[in-house]
Amino acid sequence: NTAFLLTWIGARPVEAPYIITGQILTVIYFCSILLMSVTSNISKTLTK
């Protein structure tokens, strides 16, 4: 789960491997939210 991993990364020290991991997980998290919205709209359109 991305939210769990972001919480764990947030508790880590600000060091090289954790910074890039946090940035990648943040992009994945927000892309998944956008993707859920888009697929929901497409599904609603197709079921009409």
Gaussian input, Z-matrix of N, CA and C with variables (Angstrom, degrees):
# hf/3-21g

backbone

0 1
 N
 C     1     B1
 C     2     B2     1     A1
 N     3     B3     2     A2     1     D1
 C     4     B4     3     A3     2     D2
 C     5     B5     4     A4     3     D3
 N     6     B6     5     A5     4     D4
 C     7     B7     6     A6     5     D5
 C     8     B8     7     A7     6     D6
 N     9     B9     8     A8     7     D7
 C    10    B10     9     A9     8     D8
 C    11    B11    10    A10     9     D9
 N    12    B12    11    A11    10    D10
 C    13    B13    12    A12    11    D11
 C    14    B14    13    A13    12    D12
 N    15    B15    14    A14    13    D13
 C    16    B16    15    A15    14    D14
 C    17    B17    16    A16    15    D15
 N    18    B18    17    A17    16    D16
 C    19    B19    18    A18    17    D17
 C    20    B20    19    A19    18    D18
 N    21    B21    20    A20    19    D19
 C    22    B22    21    A21    20    D20
 C    23    B23    22    A22    21    D21
 N    24    B24    23    A23    22    D22
 C    25    B25    24    A24    23    D23
 C    26    B26    25    A25    24    D24
 N    27    B27    26    A26    25    D25
 C    28    B28    27    A27    26    D26
 C    29    B29    28    A28    27    D27
 N    30    B30    29    A29    28    D28
 C    31    B31    30    A30    29    D29
 C    32    B32    31    A31    30    D30
 N    33    B33    32    A32    31    D31
 C    34    B34    33    A33    32    D32
 C    35    B35    34    A34    33    D33
 N    36    B36    35    A35    34    D34
 C    37    B37    36    A36    35    D35
 C    38    B38    37    A37    36    D36
 N    39    B39    38    A38    37    D37
 C    40    B40    39    A39    38    D38
 C    41    B41    40    A40    39    D39
 N    42    B42    41    A41    40    D40
 C    43    B43    42    A42    41    D41
 C    44    B44    43    A43    42    D42
 N    45    B45    44    A44    43    D43
 C    46    B46    45    A45    44    D44
 C    47    B47    46    A46    45    D45
 N    48    B48    47    A47    46    D46
 C    49    B49    48    A48    47    D47
 C    50    B50    49    A49    48    D48
 N    51    B51    50    A50    49    D49
 C    52    B52    51    A51    50    D50
 C    53    B53    52    A52    51    D51
 N    54    B54    53    A53    52    D52
 C    55    B55    54    A54    53    D53
 C    56    B56    55    A55    54    D54
 N    57    B57    56    A56    55    D55
 C    58    B58    57    A57    56    D56
 C    59    B59    58    A58    57    D57
 N    60    B60    59    A59    58    D58
 C    61    B61    60    A60    59    D59
 C    62    B62    61    A61    60    D60
 N    63    B63    62    A62    61    D61
 C    64    B64    63    A63    62    D62
 C    65    B65    64    A64    63    D63
 N    66    B66    65    A65    64    D64
 C    67    B67    66    A66    65    D65
 C    68    B68    67    A67    66    D66
 N    69    B69    68    A68    67    D67
 C    70    B70    69    A69    68    D68
 C    71    B71    70    A70    69    D69
 N    72    B72    71    A71    70    D70
 C    73    B73    72    A72    71    D71
 C    74    B74    73    A73    72    D72
 N    75    B75    74    A74    73    D73
 C    76    B76    75    A75    74    D74
 C    77    B77    76    A76    75    D75
 N    78    B78    77    A77    76    D76
 C    79    B79    78    A78    77    D77
 C    80    B80    79    A79    78    D78
 N    81    B81    80    A80    79    D79
 C    82    B82    81    A81    80    D80
 C    83    B83    82    A82    81    D81
 N    84    B84    83    A83    82    D82
 C    85    B85    84    A84    83    D83
 C    86    B86    85    A85    84    D84
 N    87    B87    86    A86    85    D85
 C    88    B88    87    A87    86    D86
 C    89    B89    88    A88    87    D87
 N    90    B90    89    A89    88    D88
 C    91    B91    90    A90    89    D89
 C    92    B92    91    A91    90    D90
 N    93    B93    92    A92    91    D91
 C    94    B94    93    A93    92    D92
 C    95    B95    94    A94    93    D93
 N    96    B96    95    A95    94    D94
 C    97    B97    96    A96    95    D95
 C    98    B98    97    A97    96    D96
 N    99    B99    98    A98    97    D97
 C   100   B100    99    A99    98    D98
 C   101   B101   100   A100    99    D99
 N   102   B102   101   A101   100   D100
 C   103   B103   102   A102   101   D101
 C   104   B104   103   A103   102   D102
 N   105   B105   104   A104   103   D103
 C   106   B106   105   A105   104   D104
 C   107   B107   106   A106   105   D105
 N   108   B108   107   A107   106   D106
 C   109   B109   108   A108   107   D107
 C   110   B110   109   A109   108   D108
 N   111   B111   110   A110   109   D109
 C   112   B112   111   A111   110   D110
 C   113   B113   112   A112   111   D111
 N   114   B114   113   A113   112   D112
 C   115   B115   114   A114   113   D113
 C   116   B116   115   A115   114   D114
 N   117   B117   116   A116   115   D115
 C   118   B118   117   A117   116   D116
 C   119   B119   118   A118   117   D117
 N   120   B120   119   A119   118   D118
 C   121   B121   120   A120   119   D119
 C   122   B122   121   A121   120   D120
 N   123   B123   122   A122   121   D121
 C   124   B124   123   A123   122   D122
 C   125   B125   124   A124   123   D123
 N   126   B126   125   A125   124   D124
 C   127   B127   126   A126   125   D125
 C   128   B128   127   A127   126   D126
 N   129   B129   128   A128   127   D127
 C   130   B130   129   A129   128   D128
 C   131   B131   130   A130   129   D129
 N   132   B132   131   A131   130   D130
 C   133   B133   132   A132   131   D131
 C   134   B134   133   A133   132   D132
 N   135   B135   134   A134   133   D133
 C   136   B136   135   A135   134   D134
 C   137   B137   136   A136   135   D135
 N   138   B138   137   A137   136   D136
 C   139   B139   138   A138   137   D137
 C   140   B140   139   A139   138   D138
 N   141   B141   140   A140   139   D139
 C   142   B142   141   A141   140   D140
 C   143   B143   142   A142   141   D141

   B1=1.4458
   B2=1.5253
   B3=1.3139
   B4=1.4567
   B5=1.5251
   B6=1.3240
   B7=1.4638
   B8=1.5242
   B9=1.3117
   B10=1.4682
   B11=1.5232
   B12=1.3257
   B13=1.4624
   B14=1.5235
   B15=1.3336
   B16=1.4606
   B17=1.5248
   B18=1.3178
   B19=1.4652
   B20=1.5126
   B21=1.3201
   B22=1.4650
   B23=1.5257
   B24=1.3316
   B25=1.4672
   B26=1.5230
   B27=1.3182
   B28=1.4620
   B29=1.5124
   B30=1.3238
   B31=1.4615
   B32=1.5260
   B33=1.3177
   B34=1.4713
   B35=1.5234
   B36=1.3327
   B37=1.4676
   B38=1.5305
   B39=1.3216
   B40=1.4657
   B41=1.5227
   B42=1.3208
   B43=1.4589
   B44=1.5232
   B45=1.3158
   B46=1.4705
   B47=1.5309
   B48=1.3085
   B49=1.4730
   B50=1.5273
   B51=1.3223
   B52=1.4629
   B53=1.5223
   B54=1.3186
   B55=1.4653
   B56=1.5221
   B57=1.3165
   B58=1.4680
   B59=1.5259
   B60=1.3212
   B61=1.4665
   B62=1.5199
   B63=1.3226
   B64=1.4585
   B65=1.5160
   B66=1.3208
   B67=1.4605
   B68=1.5245
   B69=1.3062
   B70=1.4680
   B71=1.5258
   B72=1.3264
   B73=1.4626
   B74=1.5256
   B75=1.3263
   B76=1.4605
   B77=1.5188
   B78=1.3140
   B79=1.4696
   B80=1.5242
   B81=1.3270
   B82=1.4683
   B83=1.5239
   B84=1.3304
   B85=1.4626
   B86=1.5292
   B87=1.3317
   B88=1.4601
   B89=1.5244
   B90=1.3116
   B91=1.4677
   B92=1.5225
   B93=1.3234
   B94=1.4651
   B95=1.5250
   B96=1.3347
   B97=1.4678
   B98=1.5256
   B99=1.3279
   B100=1.4630
   B101=1.5242
   B102=1.3169
   B103=1.4570
   B104=1.5298
   B105=1.3279
   B106=1.4657
   B107=1.5208
   B108=1.3243
   B109=1.4606
   B110=1.5252
   B111=1.3132
   B112=1.4663
   B113=1.5213
   B114=1.3222
   B115=1.4654
   B116=1.5222
   B117=1.3239
   B118=1.4569
   B119=1.5238
   B120=1.3129
   B121=1.4697
   B122=1.5212
   B123=1.3045
   B124=1.4676
   B125=1.5255
   B126=1.3128
   B127=1.4625
   B128=1.5248
   B129=1.3218
   B130=1.4658
   B131=1.5209
   B132=1.3275
   B133=1.4619
   B134=1.5245
   B135=1.3142
   B136=1.4629
   B137=1.5230
   B138=1.3156
   B139=1.4632
   B140=1.5208
   B141=1.3215
   B142=1.4725
   B143=1.5041
   A1=108.66
   A2=116.24
   A3=121.42
   A4=111.81
   A5=117.91
   A6=120.38
   A7=110.66
   A8=117.08
   A9=120.52
   A10=110.67
   A11=116.86
   A12=120.46
   A13=111.64
   A14=117.78
   A15=120.04
   A16=111.28
   A17=117.12
   A18=120.64
   A19=110.48
   A20=116.61
   A21=120.64
   A22=111.19
   A23=116.76
   A24=121.10
   A25=110.23
   A26=117.66
   A27=121.28
   A28=113.11
   A29=116.78
   A30=121.00
   A31=112.40
   A32=117.46
   A33=122.09
   A34=109.90
   A35=116.92
   A36=119.86
   A37=111.40
   A38=115.07
   A39=120.05
   A40=108.06
   A41=114.14
   A42=121.50
   A43=108.62
   A44=114.66
   A45=121.86
   A46=115.48
   A47=121.68
   A48=116.52
   A49=112.69
   A50=117.02
   A51=119.89
   A52=112.32
   A53=117.23
   A54=120.13
   A55=110.44
   A56=117.16
   A57=120.26
   A58=111.04
   A59=116.94
   A60=120.11
   A61=110.44
   A62=117.01
   A63=120.95
   A64=112.26
   A65=116.87
   A66=120.41
   A67=111.36
   A68=116.94
   A69=120.65
   A70=110.59
   A71=116.73
   A72=120.07
   A73=111.70
   A74=117.30
   A75=120.64
   A76=110.92
   A77=117.12
   A78=120.88
   A79=110.23
   A80=117.01
   A81=120.85
   A82=110.61
   A83=117.06
   A84=121.98
   A85=111.06
   A86=116.64
   A87=119.38
   A88=112.03
   A89=118.03
   A90=120.06
   A91=110.89
   A92=117.18
   A93=119.34
   A94=111.03
   A95=117.36
   A96=120.25
   A97=110.12
   A98=116.65
   A99=120.01
   A100=111.50
   A101=116.97
   A102=120.90
   A103=111.27
   A104=117.35
   A105=119.96
   A106=110.80
   A107=116.90
   A108=120.86
   A109=111.26
   A110=116.58
   A111=120.89
   A112=110.93
   A113=117.40
   A114=119.59
   A115=111.56
   A116=117.35
   A117=119.96
   A118=110.69
   A119=116.23
   A120=119.81
   A121=111.52
   A122=117.72
   A123=121.10
   A124=110.11
   A125=116.47
   A126=120.59
   A127=111.08
   A128=116.39
   A129=119.89
   A130=111.01
   A131=116.30
   A132=120.65
   A133=111.10
   A134=117.28
   A135=120.84
   A136=112.80
   A137=118.31
   A138=120.36
   A139=112.98
   A140=117.93
   A141=120.16
   A142=111.38
   D1=128.50
   D2=-175.85
   D3=-66.60
   D4=-38.50
   D5=-179.52
   D6=-63.62
   D7=-39.79
   D8=177.48
   D9=-63.76
   D10=-44.84
   D11=179.88
   D12=-65.04
   D13=-37.32
   D14=176.87
   D15=-65.09
   D16=-37.29
   D17=176.50
   D18=-64.48
   D19=-42.82
   D20=179.31
   D21=-65.20
   D22=-43.84
   D23=179.56
   D24=-63.82
   D25=-36.29
   D26=179.22
   D27=-63.78
   D28=-24.09
   D29=179.47
   D30=-88.62
   D31=-7.10
   D32=179.89
   D33=-83.07
   D34=157.65
   D35=176.67
   D36=-66.73
   D37=155.66
   D38=-179.32
   D39=-79.14
   D40=89.71
   D41=-179.54
   D42=-135.54
   D43=168.35
   D44=-171.31
   D45=-50.40
   D46=-54.20
   D47=-174.34
   D48=-70.03
   D49=-28.38
   D50=-176.97
   D51=-79.16
   D52=-30.18
   D53=-179.86
   D54=-65.17
   D55=-52.22
   D56=-178.09
   D57=-66.89
   D58=-35.30
   D59=177.41
   D60=-63.91
   D61=-42.97
   D62=177.62
   D63=-63.10
   D64=-39.58
   D65=178.91
   D66=-66.67
   D67=-42.72
   D68=178.88
   D69=-64.80
   D70=-44.17
   D71=179.66
   D72=-65.12
   D73=-34.34
   D74=177.43
   D75=-64.82
   D76=-43.26
   D77=177.88
   D78=-62.85
   D79=-44.17
   D80=179.01
   D81=-61.76
   D82=-42.18
   D83=-178.62
   D84=-60.94
   D85=-50.73
   D86=-177.24
   D87=-72.20
   D88=-32.30
   D89=175.12
   D90=-65.44
   D91=-37.28
   D92=178.92
   D93=-67.50
   D94=-36.40
   D95=176.64
   D96=-64.82
   D97=-45.54
   D98=178.11
   D99=-63.66
   D100=-40.56
   D101=179.91
   D102=-64.30
   D103=-38.92
   D104=177.46
   D105=-63.42
   D106=-39.52
   D107=178.71
   D108=-65.39
   D109=-44.92
   D110=-179.48
   D111=-64.75
   D112=-45.73
   D113=-179.58
   D114=-66.12
   D115=-32.46
   D116=176.63
   D117=-65.74
   D118=-43.52
   D119=178.61
   D120=-65.54
   D121=-39.77
   D122=177.92
   D123=-64.87
   D124=-41.67
   D125=179.48
   D126=-63.02
   D127=-42.41
   D128=178.70
   D129=-63.84
   D130=-38.39
   D131=179.61
   D132=-67.46
   D133=-41.46
   D134=-177.35
   D135=-72.41
   D136=-26.84
   D137=-177.51
   D138=-85.95
   D139=-4.28
   D140=178.54
   D141=-75.82

